[in-house]
């Protein structure tokens, strides 16, 4: 695919700017040539066929198809569109109007379709508009197209469209650059996003607004780079054009809390207050969550006192955070008190609230209470979700009540819900624990047929279950198959199989597996060595066991 790099000097020339040209190459932004033979293009054409658009017929519309519309009525009708069929029908009607509506109305229609998350359809329509040739696409149209490519995970195609601005003599605006930044962060291209942002600032490609800064701060914080996010916040303060706002502080505070940097997070809260930037309930929710995760209950209490002083009312999220944290620490009496306070403050419990309580009682093995909350949810007008079912299934399995658990597992689909990876992993663990090996394998196969990708925990449960049900060799074969499939088989998985082979007397297979670890780029850990040493001792192979002990010491394990 041919690439074209535009220098800033070229950008400024095309935009008609004077005195701002620079010889620095626009290296961060490579504008790709139009799409050629890609999966997106194939889907793009499929969308066009679904829509049933044929550009060549637009100009052959018969007089009885011509509709005259006032601008206000047209805008009102577009805003009233509620589904894709209506939108597509209205587009066909618009292209037959004489005169054609302005691009503003077409953009408005595209915006409606974007809200429906029908991104490929937007791309197909925008291409059709371009082929018509009589609808002058503007910067807003192109920004919509770029946004759709970003949502589809193809920010590279977004940059390709970006090149179209200059072909049309259009100067990209702040919204366009912000959209590209969002796309880069969404695809975890943090370095590229930082590079683009620096060019925006230092080469004055546009004037960043609150949304631009918010996008960068959010992207950096979610990537764990809170120190850089704070630098952007400081730059906002010095810039003068766009002052930091509550949302920007909230994003950084949330990142600091997730990184367990509570002192810095609380310091930022006090900085907000000193600078006259009012914290809101979201600010305090982030802090409450962070402190609860560290079990700093006294600090949580101080935050609630502070919220009251600033007339910030705790919302459902605040109470849910507190109830969940208390339940995880098995402080169920306190959690129930918080629930009572929640109801007294006219904050209705949600499914999240009930799930937290169910999980807490499940940890204590109080299945009667778990069932009570589960069935009370439906009576209260709340619909138990997949997580609600997972919690109850897990509780039954821990009590070895497999039949009620499996009945509930079957009920999930009947209720219009879809079991997830956690559901299947819980079921697998329960079935293996009662030695229902064949049923467990059927459940695992069913999971893959359903298109669900097993996670690390699923694989460890499966391998452990196979080994404990006297199928260690099958577990070894499965592990080898996952290697071929490119699955990241971590040392924990090998330890499980190694232990299974040793316990069923397959010492030769265990030795072979142990010595093959280095070729797989894996280092044995203390569990690996202990498994081999204990097995060798139990077989009376003392000299060989001593050799493993020496290896363990030599590797400082």
N, C-alpha and C positions, 0 to 999 in steps of 0.2 A: 504494500500500500504506500503510495507516494505521500510524503509529508512536506508541508510548507511552513517555514518559521517566519513570523512577521516581527520585524523590529518595532520598537516603540516609535522610532522616527517615521516608519511607514504608517503606523496607526494614526499618528498626529497629522501626517500629510493627508491621509484619506479623510480625516475628520475636519480638515481645514484649520487645524490649530496652528498657532504661531508661537515661536519662542520656547516651546516645551519639548522639542525633539531631543533625542539622545541617541548615542550610537550603541547603547547596551542592547544586546539581543534579547528578544522575549523568549528566553530559553525554557521557562517553565511551561509556557503554553505552546504546545505543538498542535496545530490545527490540521486534523486529518482530512484527507480528501473524502468525497462522498462515499457512502457505504457500498461495498461490493461483495456479494455472495457471503452474507453473514447470517447467523441464526436470527438475529433481530430483523434483518431484511426479509427473511422468509416469513416470519410471523407478521411483519409489516404488510406484506402482500396478502397474507391470509386475512388480515383485518380488512383490507381494502375490498377483497372479494365478499367478505361477510356483509360489509356495508352496501355493496352493490353499486359503487360509484363508477361511472364511466365518463371521464372528462370530455371525451370527444363528442358526447351527446349533449353537453350543457348548452352549447350555442345553437343547437337545433331544436330548442324547446318551442312547442307550438303556442300560438297566441292564447289559447284557452288555459295554458298552464301559467300564464303571467299573473302575478299577484302584486297589487300595490299596497304598501304598508307605510304607515307613519312611523317615524323614528321612535317615538315614545311607546307606541303600541308594540313595535318590534322588540324593544328592550324588555317590556313587560312580559311578552310571550316567552322570550328566551329564559327569563328568570323563573317562569312557571313550569319549565320542563323538569320532569321528575324521574325519567328513566331513559335508558340508552335508545330504545326504539323511537321515542318521541324526538330525541336530539337528532338522530340520523334522518328521520322524516323531515324535520324542520330544516336541516342543512340542505337537503334536496330541493326543498321549497325556496330557500333563500337564493340558491344559485340560478333559479329561473325567474327571479324578480327583475323587473325593468322599471327604473334603473336598479343595478345591483346595490345592496346595502353596503355601507362603508365597512372597512376592515375592523372598525371598533366593534361592530355587532358580531362579526365572525369571531373575533377574539373573545367576546362575551360568551358565545356558544362553546368555544373550545374550553374556556374556563369552567363552564358547567360540566363538561365531559371529564375534565381533569378531576373535579370533585367526586365523580363517580369511580375514579381510579381506573378508567379505561384508557390507559396511556397509549397503547398501540393504535387505538381508534383515533386518538388525537393526531398521532403521527401520520396516519393514513389520510385524514381530512386535510391536514396542513399541506401535505404533498399534493393533494388534488387541487387545493387552492393555488399553489404555485404553478401547477400545470395549466390552470385556466388562463393565467397571464393577465387577467383584467382586475384582479384583486391585489392591490399594492401591499404586500406584507410589510409590517412595520416592526420596530424593535420589540414590541409587546408580543407579537406573534412568534418571533424567533425565540424569545425568552421562554414562552410556553413550551415550545418544542424542546429546547434545552432541558427544561425542568422535567419533561416526560422521559427523556433519555436518562437523566440522573435517577429518576425513580425506578427505571428498568435496570439500573446498575451498569449503565454504559456512559459514564461521564466522558469517555474518549470521543464518542459520537457527539456529545454535547459541545465539545471543543471544535468538532468539525463544523457544526452549525454556526458556532461563534465566528468562524471565518467568513460566513455568509453576510455578516454585518458589513464588512468592508467592501464586499462585492456590490452591495446595494448602497454604499455611501452612508451607512447608518452608524452613528457613534454608540457603542455599547453603554448602557447606563448602569447605575448602581445595582439595580435589581438583577441584571444579567450576571454581573460578577458575583453577587451574593449567591445566586442559584448554582453557579459553578463551584463555589466554595462548599456549599452544602453537599453537592454531588461527590466532591473529593473526600470530604469527611465521612460521608455515608459509606464509601467504598474503602475506608480506613487508609486512604492515601494521605497520611498526615504530613509527610515531608513536602509533597507537592502542594498541599493546601497552604502550608506555611510560606512556601516560595511564592505562590500567587498573591497571598495577602501582603507580603513584603513589597512586591512589585506594585500592587495597588497603592500602597502608602507612599513609597519612595519615588515612584515614577508618575504619581498623581493621575492614574488611569481613570479614577472616579472619586467621588467624595463618599466615603463609607458612612452609612447611617446606623441607627441603633440595631437594625436587623442584621447588618453586616457584622458589626462587632459581636452581637449576640451569637451569631452563627459560629464565629471563630472561637469565642470563649467556650461555647457549648462543645464544639468539636474537640478542642484541646483538653477540656476537663474530662470528657468521656473517654479520651484516649489515655487518661492517667497523667497528662502533662499539666498539672494544675499550676506549677511554677510559671510556665509560659503563659497560661491563661491569666495569671495575676499581672504579668508584664503587659499584656494587652489591655487589661483594666487600667493600669497606671498610664498607659499611652492615651487612653480615652480621656483620662482626667487632665492630662497636659494639653491635649489637642484643642480643647475649648469648643469645637463645633458640636460635639456630641457627648454629653455628660453621661457617666455611668448611671444605670438605673437598677431598680430592685431585682429585676430578672437576671441581670448580669452577675450581681453579687450572689444570688441564689444558686446559680449554676456552679460557681466556684466553691461556695460553701458546701454544696452537695458533693462535689468531687473530693474536697478535703475530708468530709465526714466518711466517705466510702474508703478513703485511704487511711482512716483512723487517726487523722491529724486534727484532733478536736481542739487543741489549744489555738491553732491557727484559724480554725473555723470560727470559734467564739471571738477571736480577736477581730476578724472581719465583720462580725455582727456588731460589735461595739464601734468599729470604724464607721459603719453605715449610719448608726444612730448619731454619732458625733457630727457627721457631714450632712445631717438632715435628710438622709435617704431612708424612707420608712420601711422597716422590715414588714413582711406580711406572714400569713399563716404558713405559706410554703417555706419561707426561711426557717421558721421554728420547727416545722415538720422534719426538715433535713437534719437539724440539730438534735431533735428528740430521737430520731432514728439512730444517729451516730452514737449518742450517749447510751441509748438502750443496748446497742450492740456490744458496748463495753461494760454494761451493767453499772453505770454511774448514776444510780437512782437519785442521789442527793442533788446532783447537777440537773437531772430531769425535773425534779421538784422546783428548783430555782427558776428553770426556764418557764414553767407553768405560772409561777408567781410573776415573772417579768411580762409574760403574755397578757396577764390580767391587768397589769399596770398600764400597758399600752393599748388596752381595749381590743386586743386581738383574740377572737373567739376560736377555740379549738374546733376543727371540723371532723368529719368522719374519718379522714385519713389519720389525723392526730390520734384519735382514740384507737383505731385499728393497729397503729404502730405499737402503742402502749400495751394493748391486750395481747398482741402476738408475742412481744418480748417477754411479758410476764408468764405467758403459757409455756414458752420455750424453757423458762427457768422453773417450770412446774409450780409457780405461785398462783394457783388457780383461784384461791379465795380473793386475792387482790385483783385478779383479772375480772372476776365477777362483779367486784365493787366498781371497777372502771366501767363495765358494761352498764351498771345501774346509773352511774353518773352520766354516761353517754345518752341514755334514754331520757333522763331528767332534763337534759339540755336540748331536747328535741332533735337529737341526731339519731336517725334510725339505723339500727345495725344492718350491715350488708352481708352478702355471701362471704366476703373476705373476713368479716368479724366472726361469723359462725365457723368458718374453716379453721381460724386460729384457735378458737375454743375447743373444737373437735380434736385438733392436733394435740392440744394440751392434755385433754382427758385421755387420749390414746396413749400418750407417753406414760401415763400412770396406770394404764391397763383398765380404765373405767369404761368398758364398752357400753354399759347401760346409759351413761351420760352422753357418749358419742352418738348412740342411736337416737336418744331423745332430741338432741340438737338437730341431727340430720332430718328427722321426720317433722320436727317443729318448723324447720325452714319452709317446707312446702306449705304447711298450714298457715304460715305468716305471709305468704305471697312471694317468698324468695325461692328461686330455682337453684337447687344444688348443682354445682358445676362438676367438671371432671375431677378437679382437685378434691372436692367434697367426697366423691366416690372413692378416690384413691386413698384418702385417709381412712375411710371405713373399711375398705378392702384390706389395707395394711393392718388395721387393728384385728380384724378377723383372722388373718393369716398368722399373726403373732400368737394368737390364742389357739392355733391349730384348728380353727373352725373353717375348713376349706370349702365346704359346700355353700354356706351363706356367702362367703367371699366370691365364689365362682358364679353364684346366682346374681349377685350385685354386678359382677363384671359383665354378664350377659345383658343385664338391664340397661347398661350405659347406652348401647346402640338403640335400644327400643325407645329411649327418651330423646333420641335425636342428637346425642352427644357422640364424640369421637374419642376412643381411648388414646392416650398419648404414650410416650416412651416410659414415663414413670409408672403408668398403669400396668403395662406389660412387664416391666422389671419387677414390680411388686408381686404380680401373679407368678412369675417365674420363681422368685425366691420362695414363695409360699408352697408352690407345688413340689419343688425340689426338697424342701424341708420335711415333707411327709412322704418322700420317695415316690411321687407320681411322675416318674421320669418321662414316660411317653407323652403324657398330657402337657408337660412343660415344653417338650420339643415341638409339639403341635402349636402351642401358644407362640413360641419363638418364630416358627415358620409363618404363622398368621400375621405376626407383627411385620415381617418383611414384605409379605404380600400386600399389606395395607400401606406400604410405602414409607414406613417409619424407619429411621436410621438408628440402630442401637448406639448408645453412648458407652463411655468407659465403664460406668457402673453396671450396665446391662451385660457387657462382656464378662466382667469379673463374676457376676452372679451366675451366668451360664457355665463358665469354666469350673467354678467352685461346685456348682450343682452336679455337673457331669462327674467330677472327681469323687465327690462324696456319695454318688450313686453307683460307684464301681465302674465308671466309664472313662478312666484316665487316658487311655489310648485314644478314644474318640475326642477327648478334650485336646490332646496333642495334635491330632489331625486338623481339628478346627482352628487351632492356633496357627498352624502352618498355612492353612488356607487364607486366614486373615492377613498373614504376611504377604502372600502373593497378591491379595486384593489391595495392598497398600495401606492397610489400617495401621495406625501407630500403636503397636503392641508394646506396652510399657513393661518394665521389669516386674511389676506387681502381677501381671497376667502369667508370666513365666514362673514366678514363685508358686502360684496356685497350682499350675500343672506339674511342676517339679515335686511339690508336696504330695500331690495325688499319685504320681508315678511311684514315689518312694513308699507310700503307705500300702500300695497294692503289690509291692514286691518287684516292680519293674525298675530295678536299680541300674541296669545297663542303659535303658532308655533315658533315665534320669541323668546319668553321667554324660551321655551324648548331648543332651539338651544343655546341660551346664557348660560344657566345653564349646558349644556353638554360640554362646551369648556374645563373645567378643566379636565374632564375625558379623553379628547383627548390630554392632555399635552399642551394646548394652554392658553396663558394669554390674556385677553381682553385688548385692548389699548384704547387710547382716542377716536378713531373713533367708536369703539364698544360701549363704554358707551354713547357717544353723540347720537348715533343712537337710543338706547333704551330710553334715557331720553327725547329726542325730541318727540319720538312717544308716550310716556306715557303722556307728557304734552298736546299733541294735542288731546289725548283721554280723557283729564280731570282727569287723574289718578295722582293727584299731590303728594299724600302721597307715592305712590310707586316710583314716580320719585325722590323724596327726598331720599328714601332708596338707589337708584342707585348712587345718588350724594355722599352720605356718603361712599359707597363702593369705589367709585372712589377716594375720598380723602384718605381713609384708605390705599389704595394700592399706594398712592402717584403718581397718574397718572395725 
